[in-house]
Amino acid sequence: MSTQHVFDPAICETQDAAGIAAALSRAPLAALLRQAEALTLAGHGPLVTYSRKVFIPLTRLCRDVCHYCTFAQTPKAAASAYLAPEEVLAIARAGAEAGCREALFTLGDQPEARYPAARAALDALGHPTTLAYLRAMAELVLRETGLLPHLNPGLLSAADYAALRPVSASMGIMLETTSERLCQPGGAHHGSPDKHPAARLAAIAAAGEARVPFTTGLLIGIGETREERIAALLAIRALHRRHGHIQEIIIQNFRANPGTKMAGHAEPTLEEHQWSIAAARLILGPEMSIQAPPNLRSGQLAALLRAGVNDWGGVSPVTPDHVNPRSPWPQLGALAGQTAAAGRVLAERLAIGPAYAQSPAIWLDKSLVQRVRRQVDARGLPMADPWRAGGGAPPPAPAVHGARVSPGIEAIIARARAGARLEEAEIVTLFTAAGADEARIIAAANALRAETVGETITYVINRNINYTNICLHKCGFCAFSKGSTKAERGPAYDISLSEISTRAVEAWARGATEVCLQGGIHPDYDGTTYLNIARSVRQSTPGMHIHAFSPLEVWHGATTLGLGLEDYLAQLREAGLSTLPGTAAEILDDEIRRLICPDKLTTGQWLDVMRAAHRAGLKSTATIMFGHTERYTHWARHLLRIRDLQAETGGFTEFVPLPFVHMEAPLWRKGLARSGPSWREALLMHAIARLALHPLIPNIQASWVKLGEAGVLAALAAGVNDLGGVLMDESITRAAGGQNGQACTPARMRRLAALAGRPAAQRTTLYQPVPGLAAAGD
């Protein structure tokens, strides 16, 4: 393709609407579509979102008389001026029962300013204005059904936004056009005072000042020129750059509806619609969400996706499109099928766009923050299945996807298989994968597992001994330690040395080869405490492998004795310590640690402890605790920091993803954390860890406590080769609300391996065969 056929996006920054429109018009449409689609895929990947909604037409009275509108009615034609509260609630409840998450309130602009009947109806309802009634109904729906209201009430002032923000997740108004010409006689907006461009731009600006996630867009084909469309897009871009609040742009095609003044007006062609979508994408960039209503281009959805669309907007399984009644919503199954046929993956979103749902404290009233945060994953999209880490629900069945895998995904996988250190952006790309890309990552991880460590599924017979739950620290994710919510966590305890020894002896008698010793940072503990614990276990069970003391405990012990890390670790080793657990890592990024464990070790300090331990001849595990406040970029940084230290020391024996168990965690109960990772995220974490850490860390472990049996089986097909320990007395996940038990017997471990179609073998902590057992299994 010659350069003269490529549109230069830099023009969008340097020229006015006339110049941009001229340049776009000179470029061949096919070239524009290729550029727009590439930008869309760069910003959104294969995902195409939609919102499952109900449409609540609160009133169809309107003071405007748009010449194309089929929604607005006169009092004589309308059955009633406003829906009654019971009618509103009935629609919302039907939507909730059908799995909807959004309640779209659409209504005419200020009907009481035109119709005495509207004024009288409001008096009867006990509300001074339409907006006051809207607020009451949005609050009713939110309270009674949990649906998140999206409000389209027309022009709003700063005071209006302030009144409506506490009862809505988002709002919107279509700019439609910036052509004042269309408000003149003969124009589509003549006689409609609320359609003057200056007034609508002022309302959109006020929404930005009010921090309202906002949807706007263009209505193309109502008499505007291409230059006027570009002018409208530039106006929207300017407001978004100022306030950052435009969550979505709709590029809607005019439909000529019978009974309207524009019934005979020509509709824009598909090609003109594509040109306008592509223009929006090229002007607004890869990150902007661009929507085209799927019911207005039935059978032509692939063409819209090629032009730059990444969202289908609200689609209702319950209510019709009252604005376009002749164009029914597509069935969700058909919409998913048409989207997949175009090589994309349909995904549900909330009324608030995913980028805004990731930061609800910025964009929502405080009364809505918890409601949104608890519904979404790290992408800001709702978790569609009931599986939660530590819970009892099984994971969803794997989706069936086509064979189209993104070339970029294949390239990253190839680099990982070759042992290359992936870049942070590459790992983030893997975590954002969906559809066939997601399935390919999981399959690649499993194939790499087979090549690296074979088919055997290993486990260790161990016992957890948590010697105290009293802790000086107040980690927001921890429901185990005694803290500010004492009543919810049971009594405090501090186990004596003799009891620790007794439990170790019992574990040895039951076939354990390892005890895992950890506890809270008790105010009376110092470095001598941990030395005495190690000595006590070594004396009582000389053959036991002592896997003990988190980096936080090591740091605490060294600090209280005034010793350097390596000197203190040498003393611990002499006292009997064999290896260290890689806990207290959480997320190795201080941005997140300041949120979830501000008084704990920093990222650098955790790495320093592990580096010193490895230099002292002590191996360790490595973990990640994910699914609370962080994003994919933090997961990528964590994996790379683990990999980099392993490249330096070679001291990590395994990597263990630990999905956040939210149920009793203080951070979640306060509304400050998500509800753990989604199942998709949990499975991808295991698979991507296999790829990103290859070949430096060969063992990837699944936590049966967090995943449950069905989850473990899926993880075993996603790169996992180890099931960890039988534990005997697991208490930390159980304190957080986990429901998967306190122990997993060797027989149960072998049964899980058999269900996965692979052999099982007991191992030592250091991944060696257990003396006296056959190497091939037990």
Disulfide bonds with the S-S distance in Angstrom:
none
